[in-house]
Amino acid sequence: MPDKERRIIHVDMDAFFAAIEMRDFPQYCGKPLIVGGPPNSRGVVSTCSYEARKYGIHSAMPSYLAYKLCPAAIFVSGRYEVYSQVGRQLCDIFSQYTPLVESVSIDEAYLDVTAETKDLSEAIEIARDIKQKIKDNLQLTGSAGVSYNKFMAKLASEMQKPDGLTVITPVNAIKILENLEIRKFHGIGKATAEKMNNMGIKTGKDLKDLTLQYLLKHFGQMGNYYYQIVRGVDNREVAISRIRRSLGKERTFAKDLYNPEEMISILQSIVHDVSQELIRKNIRGKTVTLKIKYNDFTLNTRSVTRRHYLSDEEEIFRLVTDIFQFNYLRNRGVRLLGLAISNLDTENKQDDDEQHILDIFANYNPDDK
């Protein structure tokens, strides 16, 4: 089906975790609320209310810094089981309209309603109905974007937050894209946006004026992506696959670790937990990745891939130990250790709905929600 004939809805909840807290505890309403670690810890902001964002607070910001920006802010720990339950309720609402639902985060999904609608106006009505159902059933708000492909639908959902509904048609798409700041293009990160700005590429029009050859030369294969999206072209399908891509665990420490033997002991515990999870879910993986974050927030990740699938705890621990010994920077304080097993034998397996909701917490990015 040609790109212009598709009807895609992107739903993105507003300040999801914070909104649930304010729903369940009305005393938080209208106040700067932060979900995350307490201000006297080494935790970070998971998400925050719109009142808190007025002070410049955002996700992934250290909690102590958020406190400095707004000493009156209310800090609460996350209730992730509750958020997971609400995530499942959201999925139930979405599935009432189409089987083509792609959950990309705990609070965000694409819906392809092409087969369920005759024209764009019917897709808009579905988006309105979904928003109303979320309000009635969950007492929360979400913003929706309706357009002819995934990229444009996501862009639309971000344009009138919170509680917005925006429609982008093939007719007005190009004008919107040409006037859009580079940093607001989904898929162009902070570093790339800075690089583009230094090159004089500050708006969509600047990007559109460049040739494909120029973009490939300066941005590699991503140049093709930039060339397409600035023209409103995105042929990706709404994918309903729920195949797990990795399994892992990490630990953040209250105090920096300096003793390598202590770190090895902690890694052994992490390996045990991950191995037990592999066994419980009857899956194996070929790639072992070790994650080390130092006290200056420098992140070191290293991976080893085997030809055969791994699930044996002893073998995984040997690999992790080898990776650690070759990559740990001596006399550096460590604030986080993590392990992930990927390249899994799940190509023909699907997780159940509950596990899927838990998995996509890993992709949750509450910025600009």
PyMOL commands that set and color helices and strands:
alter all, ss='L'
color gray80, all
select helices_A, chain A and resi 3-5+16-24+26-28+50-53+63-69+80-95+120-138+150-157+170-179+182-184+190-198+204-208+212-219+222-229+260-281+313-327+353-363
alter helices_A, ss='H'
color red, helices_A
select strands_A, chain A and resi 8-13+33-36+45-48+74-76+101-105+108-112+142-147+165-167+246-257+285-294+299-310+334-344
alter strands_A, ss='S'
color yellow, strands_A
deselect
rebuild
show_as cartoon
